[in-house]
Structure formats: C-alpha cells, structure tokens
C-alpha cells in the first residue's frame, strides 16, 4: 500500500513529500533525504516536506550515476 502524495503551497513555495519529489526529479529518496533540507512537516502525518525549487537547485549540483560507469559489472570479452 502506497501513501498518498502530499503537495502544499505556502508563501509562494511548493512543498512536496520525499516520494513525490523523487518521482518528479528522477532522483532516489535516499539522495533527497541526504541532500535536501526539510522545509516543513505535514501536520496530519508528520511526514517531512521539501521545498521543490530549493531541492531542484541542490540536486542539479549532484551528479547522477551514468550508465557507462558500470563497466566493472561486465566481464571483458576474451578470445579462445
């Protein structure tokens, strides 16, 4: 069972829960938890809310994993 998304608008800012921000940004919830400061908490659930614009700037400065960097997972071809 998944939790419903939380989106709040306060003082011209968009506040999102971590899972929603992860889906929208394409980044993991672990990256968001480690890099982005909690802007507020949802009063009914206590879940942390993140400022979407602030997190977008922070996450833009953090490089993503590149598919080409996983070459260690494949064995080199050998000739027999």
PDB file of N, CA, C and O in Angstrom:
ATOM      1  N   UNK A   1       0.845  -1.182   0.000  1.00  0.00           N
ATOM      2  CA  UNK A   1       0.000   0.000   0.000  1.00  0.00           C
ATOM      3  C   UNK A   1       0.886   1.240   0.000  1.00  0.00           C
ATOM      4  O   UNK A   1       1.738   1.404   0.874  1.00  0.00           O
ATOM      5  N   UNK A   2       0.685   2.096  -0.968  1.00  0.00           N
ATOM      6  CA  UNK A   2       1.487   3.312  -1.056  1.00  0.00           C
ATOM      7  C   UNK A   2       0.768   4.471  -0.381  1.00  0.00           C
ATOM      8  O   UNK A   2      -0.461   4.520  -0.318  1.00  0.00           O
ATOM      9  N   UNK A   3       1.554   5.380   0.110  1.00  0.00           N
ATOM     10  CA  UNK A   3       0.996   6.568   0.751  1.00  0.00           C
ATOM     11  C   UNK A   3       0.544   7.555  -0.312  1.00  0.00           C
ATOM     12  O   UNK A   3       1.141   7.623  -1.386  1.00  0.00           O
ATOM     13  N   UNK A   4      -0.491   8.312  -0.032  1.00  0.00           N
ATOM     14  CA  UNK A   4      -0.908   9.341  -0.994  1.00  0.00           C
ATOM     15  C   UNK A   4       0.122  10.472  -1.027  1.00  0.00           C
ATOM     16  O   UNK A   4       0.748  10.773  -0.010  1.00  0.00           O
ATOM     17  N   UNK A   5       0.295  11.094  -2.185  1.00  0.00           N
ATOM     18  CA  UNK A   5       1.254  12.200  -2.270  1.00  0.00           C
ATOM     19  C   UNK A   5       0.781  13.403  -1.467  1.00  0.00           C
ATOM     20  O   UNK A   5      -0.417  13.623  -1.292  1.00  0.00           O
ATOM     21  N   UNK A   6       1.746  14.173  -0.985  1.00  0.00           N
ATOM     22  CA  UNK A   6       1.443  15.401  -0.252  1.00  0.00           C
ATOM     23  C   UNK A   6       2.054  16.564  -1.019  1.00  0.00           C
ATOM     24  O   UNK A   6       3.260  16.589  -1.262  1.00  0.00           O
ATOM     25  N   UNK A   7       1.227  17.515  -1.396  1.00  0.00           N
ATOM     26  CA  UNK A   7       1.678  18.736  -2.061  1.00  0.00           C
ATOM     27  C   UNK A   7       1.025  19.904  -1.341  1.00  0.00           C
ATOM     28  O   UNK A   7      -0.198  19.950  -1.207  1.00  0.00           O
ATOM     29  N   UNK A   8       1.829  20.841  -0.881  1.00  0.00           N
ATOM     30  CA  UNK A   8       1.325  22.024  -0.195  1.00  0.00           C
ATOM     31  C   UNK A   8       1.921  23.259  -0.859  1.00  0.00           C
ATOM     32  O   UNK A   8       3.051  23.228  -1.346  1.00  0.00           O
ATOM     33  N   UNK A   9       1.161  24.335  -0.873  1.00  0.00           N
ATOM     34  CA  UNK A   9       1.632  25.620  -1.385  1.00  0.00           C
ATOM     35  C   UNK A   9       1.592  26.608  -0.234  1.00  0.00           C
ATOM     36  O   UNK A   9       0.523  26.923   0.288  1.00  0.00           O
ATOM     37  N   UNK A  10       2.776  27.101   0.165  1.00  0.00           N
ATOM     38  CA  UNK A  10       2.867  28.060   1.264  1.00  0.00           C
ATOM     39  C   UNK A  10       3.825  29.178   0.896  1.00  0.00           C
ATOM     40  O   UNK A  10       4.961  28.935   0.488  1.00  0.00           O
ATOM     41  N   UNK A  11       3.356  30.386   1.045  1.00  0.00           N
ATOM     42  CA  UNK A  11       4.195  31.579   0.818  1.00  0.00           C
ATOM     43  C   UNK A  11       4.883  31.539  -0.547  1.00  0.00           C
ATOM     44  O   UNK A  11       6.050  31.915  -0.666  1.00  0.00           O
ATOM     45  N   UNK A  12       4.173  31.091  -1.564  1.00  0.00           N
ATOM     46  CA  UNK A  12       4.732  31.041  -2.909  1.00  0.00           C
ATOM     47  C   UNK A  12       5.679  29.883  -3.165  1.00  0.00           C
ATOM     48  O   UNK A  12       6.301  29.808  -4.225  1.00  0.00           O
ATOM     49  N   UNK A  13       5.793  28.984  -2.203  1.00  0.00           N
ATOM     50  CA  UNK A  13       6.679  27.827  -2.351  1.00  0.00           C
ATOM     51  C   UNK A  13       5.848  26.564  -2.520  1.00  0.00           C
ATOM     52  O   UNK A  13       4.756  26.448  -1.965  1.00  0.00           O
ATOM     53  N   UNK A  14       6.374  25.624  -3.289  1.00  0.00           N
ATOM     54  CA  UNK A  14       5.739  24.322  -3.439  1.00  0.00           C
ATOM     55  C   UNK A  14       6.470  23.342  -2.539  1.00  0.00           C
ATOM     56  O   UNK A  14       7.673  23.128  -2.688  1.00  0.00           O
ATOM     57  N   UNK A  15       5.744  22.751  -1.609  1.00  0.00           N
ATOM     58  CA  UNK A  15       6.318  21.777  -0.690  1.00  0.00           C
ATOM     59  C   UNK A  15       5.797  20.392  -1.052  1.00  0.00           C
ATOM     60  O   UNK A  15       4.593  20.191  -1.209  1.00  0.00           O
ATOM     61  N   UNK A  16       6.716  19.443  -1.183  1.00  0.00           N
ATOM     62  CA  UNK A  16       6.370  18.077  -1.577  1.00  0.00           C
ATOM     63  C   UNK A  16       6.916  17.078  -0.578  1.00  0.00           C
ATOM     64  O   UNK A  16       7.918  17.333   0.090  1.00  0.00           O
ATOM     65  N   UNK A  17       6.241  15.928  -0.482  1.00  0.00           N
ATOM     66  CA  UNK A  17       6.803  14.851   0.320  1.00  0.00           C
ATOM     67  C   UNK A  17       7.961  14.223  -0.459  1.00  0.00           C
ATOM     68  O   UNK A  17       8.095  14.442  -1.663  1.00  0.00           O
ATOM     69  N   UNK A  18       8.785  13.452   0.225  1.00  0.00           N
ATOM     70  CA  UNK A  18      10.003  12.900  -0.362  1.00  0.00           C
ATOM     71  C   UNK A  18       9.732  11.988  -1.557  1.00  0.00           C
ATOM     72  O   UNK A  18      10.423  12.085  -2.571  1.00  0.00           O
ATOM     73  N   UNK A  19       8.745  11.110  -1.457  1.00  0.00           N
ATOM     74  CA  UNK A  19       8.453  10.175  -2.546  1.00  0.00           C
ATOM     75  C   UNK A  19       7.976  10.907  -3.797  1.00  0.00           C
ATOM     76  O   UNK A  19       8.360  10.549  -4.911  1.00  0.00           O
ATOM     77  N   UNK A  20       7.149  11.920  -3.622  1.00  0.00           N
ATOM     78  CA  UNK A  20       6.671  12.696  -4.772  1.00  0.00           C
ATOM     79  C   UNK A  20       7.821  13.450  -5.425  1.00  0.00           C
ATOM     80  O   UNK A  20       7.916  13.509  -6.651  1.00  0.00           O
ATOM     81  N   UNK A  21       8.688  14.023  -4.606  1.00  0.00           N
ATOM     82  CA  UNK A  21       9.843  14.739  -5.141  1.00  0.00           C
ATOM     83  C   UNK A  21      10.768  13.782  -5.890  1.00  0.00           C
ATOM     84  O   UNK A  21      11.331  14.145  -6.922  1.00  0.00           O
ATOM     85  N   UNK A  22      10.926  12.572  -5.380  1.00  0.00           N
ATOM     86  CA  UNK A  22      11.759  11.577  -6.060  1.00  0.00           C
ATOM     87  C   UNK A  22      11.180  11.217  -7.422  1.00  0.00           C
ATOM     88  O   UNK A  22      11.918  11.118  -8.403  1.00  0.00           O
ATOM     89  N   UNK A  23       9.880  11.023  -7.489  1.00  0.00           N
ATOM     90  CA  UNK A  23       9.243  10.692  -8.767  1.00  0.00           C
ATOM     91  C   UNK A  23       9.370  11.839  -9.762  1.00  0.00           C
ATOM     92  O   UNK A  23       9.635  11.605 -10.941  1.00  0.00           O
ATOM     93  N   UNK A  24       9.188  13.060  -9.309  1.00  0.00           N
ATOM     94  CA  UNK A  24       9.247  14.212 -10.207  1.00  0.00           C
ATOM     95  C   UNK A  24      10.670  14.542 -10.658  1.00  0.00           C
ATOM     96  O   UNK A  24      10.882  14.972 -11.791  1.00  0.00           O
ATOM     97  N   UNK A  25      11.633  14.341  -9.776  1.00  0.00           N
ATOM     98  CA  UNK A  25      13.012  14.713 -10.096  1.00  0.00           C
ATOM     99  C   UNK A  25      13.801  13.581 -10.739  1.00  0.00           C
ATOM    100  O   UNK A  25      14.835  13.821 -11.364  1.00  0.00           O
ATOM    101  N   UNK A  26      13.324  12.356 -10.591  1.00  0.00           N
ATOM    102  CA  UNK A  26      14.064  11.217 -11.118  1.00  0.00           C
ATOM    103  C   UNK A  26      15.231  10.812 -10.232  1.00  0.00           C
ATOM    104  O   UNK A  26      16.075  10.016 -10.646  1.00  0.00           O
ATOM    105  N   UNK A  27      15.290  11.345  -9.027  1.00  0.00           N
ATOM    106  CA  UNK A  27      16.361  11.014  -8.088  1.00  0.00           C
ATOM    107  C   UNK A  27      15.803  10.091  -7.017  1.00  0.00           C
ATOM    108  O   UNK A  27      14.588  10.000  -6.845  1.00  0.00           O
ATOM    109  N   UNK A  28      16.682   9.408  -6.298  1.00  0.00           N
ATOM    110  CA  UNK A  28      16.228   8.464  -5.286  1.00  0.00           C
ATOM    111  C   UNK A  28      15.816   9.181  -4.003  1.00  0.00           C
ATOM    112  O   UNK A  28      16.266  10.292  -3.722  1.00  0.00           O
ATOM    113  N   UNK A  29      14.958   8.527  -3.238  1.00  0.00           N
ATOM    114  CA  UNK A  29      14.558   9.095  -1.950  1.00  0.00           C
ATOM    115  C   UNK A  29      15.762   9.193  -1.023  1.00  0.00           C
ATOM    116  O   UNK A  29      15.803  10.067  -0.157  1.00  0.00           O
ATOM    117  N   UNK A  30      16.743   8.309  -1.192  1.00  0.00           N
ATOM    118  CA  UNK A  30      17.943   8.339  -0.358  1.00  0.00           C
ATOM    119  C   UNK A  30      18.782   9.583  -0.659  1.00  0.00           C
ATOM    120  O   UNK A  30      19.312  10.213   0.256  1.00  0.00           O
ATOM    121  N   UNK A  31      18.900   9.931  -1.930  1.00  0.00           N
ATOM    122  CA  UNK A  31      19.641  11.139  -2.313  1.00  0.00           C
ATOM    123  C   UNK A  31      18.941  12.377  -1.776  1.00  0.00           C
ATOM    124  O   UNK A  31      19.586  13.283  -1.249  1.00  0.00           O
ATOM    125  N   UNK A  32      17.634  12.412  -1.910  1.00  0.00           N
ATOM    126  CA  UNK A  32      16.864  13.564  -1.431  1.00  0.00           C
ATOM    127  C   UNK A  32      16.983  13.690   0.079  1.00  0.00           C
ATOM    128  O   UNK A  32      17.183  14.790   0.594  1.00  0.00           O
ATOM    129  N   UNK A  33      16.864  12.584   0.790  1.00  0.00           N
ATOM    130  CA  UNK A  33      16.963  12.611   2.251  1.00  0.00           C
ATOM    131  C   UNK A  33      18.326  13.125   2.697  1.00  0.00           C
ATOM    132  O   UNK A  33      18.422  13.885   3.660  1.00  0.00           O
ATOM    133  N   UNK A  34      19.374  12.712   2.000  1.00  0.00           N
ATOM    134  CA  UNK A  34      20.723  13.108   2.390  1.00  0.00           C
ATOM    135  C   UNK A  34      21.118  14.513   1.986  1.00  0.00           C
ATOM    136  O   UNK A  34      21.948  15.136   2.647  1.00  0.00           O
ATOM    137  N   UNK A  35      20.532  15.027   0.902  1.00  0.00           N
ATOM    138  CA  UNK A  35      20.994  16.300   0.355  1.00  0.00           C
ATOM    139  C   UNK A  35      20.086  17.487   0.643  1.00  0.00           C
ATOM    140  O   UNK A  35      20.568  18.608   0.801  1.00  0.00           O
ATOM    141  N   UNK A  36      18.797  17.260   0.711  1.00  0.00           N
ATOM    142  CA  UNK A  36      17.842  18.371   0.801  1.00  0.00           C
ATOM    143  C   UNK A  36      17.382  18.605   2.240  1.00  0.00           C
ATOM    144  O   UNK A  36      17.081  17.655   2.963  1.00  0.00           O
ATOM    145  N   UNK A  37      17.331  19.863   2.649  1.00  0.00           N
ATOM    146  CA  UNK A  37      16.830  20.163   3.997  1.00  0.00           C
ATOM    147  C   UNK A  37      15.307  20.059   4.054  1.00  0.00           C
ATOM    148  O   UNK A  37      14.618  20.347   3.075  1.00  0.00           O
ATOM    149  N   UNK A  38      14.801  19.652   5.190  1.00  0.00           N
ATOM    150  CA  UNK A  38      13.354  19.578   5.402  1.00  0.00           C
ATOM    151  C   UNK A  38      12.844  21.000   5.613  1.00  0.00           C
ATOM    152  O   UNK A  38      13.317  21.712   6.500  1.00  0.00           O
ATOM    153  N   UNK A  39      11.876  21.409   4.794  1.00  0.00           N
ATOM    154  CA  UNK A  39      11.330  22.764   4.881  1.00  0.00           C
ATOM    155  C   UNK A  39      10.203  22.855   5.899  1.00  0.00           C
ATOM    156  O   UNK A  39      10.015  23.894   6.532  1.00  0.00           O
ATOM    157  N   UNK A  40       9.458  21.774   6.057  1.00  0.00           N
ATOM    158  CA  UNK A  40       8.309  21.760   6.965  1.00  0.00           C
ATOM    159  C   UNK A  40       7.895  20.312   7.176  1.00  0.00           C
ATOM    160  O   UNK A  40       8.472  19.400   6.585  1.00  0.00           O
ATOM    161  N   UNK A  41       6.906  20.110   8.010  1.00  0.00           N
ATOM    162  CA  UNK A  41       6.335  18.775   8.206  1.00  0.00           C
ATOM    163  C   UNK A  41       4.832  18.855   8.026  1.00  0.00           C
ATOM    164  O   UNK A  41       4.197  19.848   8.382  1.00  0.00           O
ATOM    165  N   UNK A  42       4.270  17.785   7.464  1.00  0.00           N
ATOM    166  CA  UNK A  42       2.828  17.710   7.311  1.00  0.00           C
ATOM    167  C   UNK A  42       2.216  17.566   8.701  1.00  0.00           C
ATOM    168  O   UNK A  42       2.642  16.716   9.483  1.00  0.00           O
ATOM    169  N   UNK A  43       1.236  18.378   9.003  1.00  0.00           N
ATOM    170  CA  UNK A  43       0.665  18.381  10.354  1.00  0.00           C
ATOM    171  C   UNK A  43      -0.101  17.112  10.684  1.00  0.00           C
ATOM    172  O   UNK A  43      -0.112  16.683  11.838  1.00  0.00           O
ATOM    173  N   UNK A  44      -0.739  16.505   9.696  1.00  0.00           N
ATOM    174  CA  UNK A  44      -1.556  15.326   9.994  1.00  0.00           C
ATOM    175  C   UNK A  44      -0.744  14.036  10.037  1.00  0.00           C
ATOM    176  O   UNK A  44      -1.068  13.133  10.807  1.00  0.00           O
ATOM    177  N   UNK A  45       0.311  13.933   9.219  1.00  0.00           N
ATOM    178  CA  UNK A  45       1.077  12.686   9.162  1.00  0.00           C
ATOM    179  C   UNK A  45       2.466  12.793   9.764  1.00  0.00           C
ATOM    180  O   UNK A  45       3.067  11.778  10.117  1.00  0.00           O
ATOM    181  N   UNK A  46       2.985  14.009   9.887  1.00  0.00           N
ATOM    182  CA  UNK A  46       4.336  14.194  10.396  1.00  0.00           C
ATOM    183  C   UNK A  46       5.419  13.951   9.352  1.00  0.00           C
ATOM    184  O   UNK A  46       6.607  14.018   9.667  1.00  0.00           O
ATOM    185  N   UNK A  47       5.021  13.671   8.116  1.00  0.00           N
ATOM    186  CA  UNK A  47       5.996  13.400   7.059  1.00  0.00           C
ATOM    187  C   UNK A  47       6.741  14.679   6.680  1.00  0.00           C
ATOM    188  O   UNK A  47       6.146  15.757   6.648  1.00  0.00           O
ATOM    189  N   UNK A  48       8.040  14.565   6.392  1.00  0.00           N
ATOM    190  CA  UNK A  48       8.809  15.751   6.008  1.00  0.00           C
ATOM    191  C   UNK A  48       8.397  16.260   4.638  1.00  0.00           C
ATOM    192  O   UNK A  48       8.079  15.481   3.739  1.00  0.00           O
ATOM    193  N   UNK A  49       8.408  17.579   4.491  1.00  0.00           N
ATOM    194  CA  UNK A  49       8.095  18.227   3.221  1.00  0.00           C
ATOM    195  C   UNK A  49       9.318  19.011   2.774  1.00  0.00           C
ATOM    196  O   UNK A  49      10.016  19.617   3.587  1.00  0.00           O
ATOM    197  N   UNK A  50       9.565  18.991   1.478  1.00  0.00           N
ATOM    198  CA  UNK A  50      10.746  19.622   0.901  1.00  0.00           C
ATOM    199  C   UNK A  50      10.330  20.718  -0.065  1.00  0.00           C
ATOM    200  O   UNK A  50       9.349  20.573  -0.794  1.00  0.00           O
ATOM    201  N   UNK A  51      11.080  21.818  -0.069  1.00  0.00           N
ATOM    202  CA  UNK A  51      10.847  22.917  -0.999  1.00  0.00           C
ATOM    203  C   UNK A  51      11.324  22.461  -2.376  1.00  0.00           C
ATOM    204  O   UNK A  51      12.510  22.188  -2.562  1.00  0.00           O
ATOM    205  N   UNK A  52      10.412  22.377  -3.335  1.00  0.00           N
ATOM    206  CA  UNK A  52      10.726  21.831  -4.656  1.00  0.00           C
ATOM    207  C   UNK A  52      11.815  22.634  -5.363  1.00  0.00           C
ATOM    208  O   UNK A  52      12.721  22.046  -5.953  1.00  0.00           O
ATOM    209  N   UNK A  53      11.745  23.956  -5.315  1.00  0.00           N
ATOM    210  CA  UNK A  53      12.728  24.788  -6.012  1.00  0.00           C
ATOM    211  C   UNK A  53      14.107  24.678  -5.374  1.00  0.00           C
ATOM    212  O   UNK A  53      15.109  24.566  -6.080  1.00  0.00           O
ATOM    213  N   UNK A  54      14.163  24.709  -4.065  1.00  0.00           N
ATOM    214  CA  UNK A  54      15.440  24.606  -3.367  1.00  0.00           C
ATOM    215  C   UNK A  54      16.090  23.251  -3.634  1.00  0.00           C
ATOM    216  O   UNK A  54      17.294  23.177  -3.879  1.00  0.00           O
ATOM    217  N   UNK A  55      15.304  22.186  -3.587  1.00  0.00           N
ATOM    218  CA  UNK A  55      15.847  20.849  -3.836  1.00  0.00           C
ATOM    219  C   UNK A  55      16.295  20.686  -5.284  1.00  0.00           C
ATOM    220  O   UNK A  55      17.284  20.004  -5.553  1.00  0.00           O
ATOM    221  N   UNK A  56      15.580  21.300  -6.211  1.00  0.00           N
ATOM    222  CA  UNK A  56      15.978  21.214  -7.619  1.00  0.00           C
ATOM    223  C   UNK A  56      17.368  21.812  -7.815  1.00  0.00           C
ATOM    224  O   UNK A  56      18.177  21.268  -8.567  1.00  0.00           O
ATOM    225  N   UNK A  57      17.648  22.925  -7.148  1.00  0.00           N
ATOM    226  CA  UNK A  57      18.965  23.553  -7.251  1.00  0.00           C
ATOM    227  C   UNK A  57      20.039  22.676  -6.618  1.00  0.00           C
ATOM    228  O   UNK A  57      21.129  22.532  -7.171  1.00  0.00           O
ATOM    229  N   UNK A  58      19.738  22.096  -5.475  1.00  0.00           N
ATOM    230  CA  UNK A  58      20.704  21.236  -4.786  1.00  0.00           C
ATOM    231  C   UNK A  58      20.977  19.983  -5.607  1.00  0.00           C
ATOM    232  O   UNK A  58      22.132  19.603  -5.799  1.00  0.00           O
ATOM    233  N   UNK A  59      19.917  19.343  -6.092  1.00  0.00           N
ATOM    234  CA  UNK A  59      20.071  18.094  -6.843  1.00  0.00           C
ATOM    235  C   UNK A  59      20.760  18.314  -8.183  1.00  0.00           C
ATOM    236  O   UNK A  59      21.427  17.412  -8.690  1.00  0.00           O
ATOM    237  N   UNK A  60      20.605  19.502  -8.764  1.00  0.00           N
ATOM    238  CA  UNK A  60      21.272  19.799 -10.035  1.00  0.00           C
ATOM    239  C   UNK A  60      22.790  19.815  -9.872  1.00  0.00           C
ATOM    240  O   UNK A  60      23.520  19.555 -10.828  1.00  0.00           O
ATOM    241  N   UNK A  61      23.261  20.117  -8.676  1.00  0.00           N
ATOM    242  CA  UNK A  61      24.700  20.167  -8.421  1.00  0.00           C
ATOM    243  C   UNK A  61      25.287  18.800  -8.089  1.00  0.00           C
ATOM    244  O   UNK A  61      26.508  18.653  -8.024  1.00  0.00           O
ATOM    245  N   UNK A  62      24.442  17.805  -7.880  1.00  0.00           N
ATOM    246  CA  UNK A  62      24.898  16.460  -7.540  1.00  0.00           C
ATOM    247  C   UNK A  62      24.830  15.599  -8.796  1.00  0.00           C
ATOM    248  O   UNK A  62      23.757  15.446  -9.379  1.00  0.00           O
ATOM    249  N   UNK A  63      25.964  15.032  -9.225  1.00  0.00           N
ATOM    250  CA  UNK A  63      25.933  14.221 -10.443  1.00  0.00           C
ATOM    251  C   UNK A  63      25.121  12.941 -10.246  1.00  0.00           C
ATOM    252  O   UNK A  63      25.061  12.382  -9.151  1.00  0.00           O
ATOM    253  N   UNK A  64      24.507  12.500 -11.326  1.00  0.00           N
ATOM    254  CA  UNK A  64      23.763  11.241 -11.303  1.00  0.00           C
ATOM    255  C   UNK A  64      24.682  10.121 -11.758  1.00  0.00           C
ATOM    256  O   UNK A  64      25.746  10.361 -12.330  1.00  0.00           O
ATOM    257  N   UNK A  65      24.260   8.911 -11.498  1.00  0.00           N
ATOM    258  CA  UNK A  65      25.024   7.766 -11.987  1.00  0.00           C
ATOM    259  C   UNK A  65      24.879   7.689 -13.498  1.00  0.00           C
ATOM    260  O   UNK A  65      23.785   7.853 -14.037  1.00  0.00           O
ATOM    261  N   UNK A  66      25.972   7.443 -14.164  1.00  0.00           N
ATOM    262  CA  UNK A  66      25.954   7.300 -15.617  1.00  0.00           C
ATOM    263  C   UNK A  66      25.970   5.814 -15.951  1.00  0.00           C
ATOM    264  O   UNK A  66      26.669   5.037 -15.302  1.00  0.00           O
ATOM    265  N   UNK A  67      25.213   5.425 -16.945  1.00  0.00           N
ATOM    266  CA  UNK A  67      25.144   4.009 -17.300  1.00  0.00           C
ATOM    267  C   UNK A  67      26.497   3.489 -17.774  1.00  0.00           C
ATOM    268  O   UNK A  67      26.778   2.300 -17.626  1.00  0.00           O
ATOM    269  N   UNK A  68      27.330   4.339 -18.331  1.00  0.00           N
ATOM    270  CA  UNK A  68      28.639   3.919 -18.814  1.00  0.00           C
ATOM    271  C   UNK A  68      29.650   3.655 -17.717  1.00  0.00           C
ATOM    272  O   UNK A  68      30.700   3.073 -17.991  1.00  0.00           O
ATOM    273  N   UNK A  69      29.380   4.057 -16.493  1.00  0.00           N
ATOM    274  CA  UNK A  69      30.343   3.874 -15.409  1.00  0.00           C
ATOM    275  C   UNK A  69      30.217   2.514 -14.753  1.00  0.00           C
ATOM    276  O   UNK A  69      30.953   2.217 -13.812  1.00  0.00           O
ATOM    277  N   UNK A  70      29.319   1.697 -15.217  1.00  0.00           N
ATOM    278  CA  UNK A  70      29.128   0.381 -14.608  1.00  0.00           C
ATOM    279  C   UNK A  70      29.874  -0.707 -15.372  1.00  0.00           C
ATOM    280  O   UNK A  70      29.453  -1.863 -15.374  1.00  0.00           O
ATOM    281  N   UNK A  71      30.966  -0.348 -16.012  1.00  0.00           N
ATOM    282  CA  UNK A  71      31.705  -1.312 -16.814  1.00  0.00           C
ATOM    283  C   UNK A  71      32.309  -2.424 -15.969  1.00  0.00           C
ATOM    284  O   UNK A  71      32.609  -3.498 -16.490  1.00  0.00           O
ATOM    285  N   UNK A  72      32.492  -2.187 -14.684  1.00  0.00           N
ATOM    286  CA  UNK A  72      33.059  -3.220 -13.822  1.00  0.00           C
ATOM    287  C   UNK A  72      32.098  -4.394 -13.624  1.00  0.00           C
ATOM    288  O   UNK A  72      32.508  -5.451 -13.144  1.00  0.00           O
ATOM    289  N   UNK A  73      30.843  -4.221 -13.984  1.00  0.00           N
ATOM    290  CA  UNK A  73      29.866  -5.294 -13.814  1.00  0.00           C
ATOM    291  C   UNK A  73      29.900  -6.302 -14.952  1.00  0.00           C
ATOM    292  O   UNK A  73      29.361  -7.401 -14.821  1.00  0.00           O
ATOM    293  N   UNK A  74      30.515  -5.950 -16.044  1.00  0.00           N
ATOM    294  CA  UNK A  74      30.565  -6.864 -17.182  1.00  0.00           C
ATOM    295  C   UNK A  74      31.985  -7.359 -17.369  1.00  0.00           C
ATOM    296  O   UNK A  74      32.943  -6.594 -17.253  1.00  0.00           O
ATOM    297  N   UNK A  75      32.112  -8.634 -17.658  1.00  0.00           N
ATOM    298  CA  UNK A  75      33.433  -9.222 -17.872  1.00  0.00           C
ATOM    299  C   UNK A  75      33.912  -8.875 -19.276  1.00  0.00           C
ATOM    300  O   UNK A  75      33.112  -8.844 -20.211  1.00  0.00           O
ATOM    301  N   UNK A  76      35.193  -8.618 -19.435  1.00  0.00           N
ATOM    302  CA  UNK A  76      35.710  -8.323 -20.767  1.00  0.00           C
ATOM    303  C   UNK A  76      35.645  -9.566 -21.655  1.00  0.00           C
ATOM    304  O   UNK A  76      35.768 -10.696 -21.182  1.00  0.00           O
ATOM    305  N   UNK A  77      35.453  -9.335 -22.924  1.00  0.00           N
ATOM    306  CA  UNK A  77      35.399 -10.446 -23.869  1.00  0.00           C
ATOM    307  C   UNK A  77      36.796 -11.027 -24.036  1.00  0.00           C
ATOM    308  O   UNK A  77      37.774 -10.287 -24.148  1.00  0.00           O
ATOM    309  N   UNK A  78      36.885 -12.326 -24.051  1.00  0.00           N
ATOM    310  CA  UNK A  78      38.176 -12.990 -24.236  1.00  0.00           C
ATOM    311  C   UNK A  78      38.128 -13.831 -25.499  1.00  0.00           C
ATOM    312  O   UNK A  78      37.083 -14.374 -25.861  1.00  0.00           O
ATOM    313  N   UNK A  79      39.246 -13.931 -26.149  1.00  0.00           N
ATOM    314  CA  UNK A  79      39.291 -14.774 -27.350  1.00  0.00           C
ATOM    315  C   UNK A  79      39.833 -16.144 -26.969  1.00  0.00           C
ATOM    316  O   UNK A  79      40.780 -16.245 -26.189  1.00  0.00           O
ATOM    317  N   UNK A  80      39.250 -17.172 -27.505  1.00  0.00           N
ATOM    318  CA  UNK A  80      39.659 -18.532 -27.149  1.00  0.00           C
ATOM    319  C   UNK A  80      40.449 -19.181 -28.247  1.00  0.00           C
ATOM    320  O   UNK A  80      40.870 -20.330 -28.109  1.00  0.00           O
TER     321      UNK A  80
END
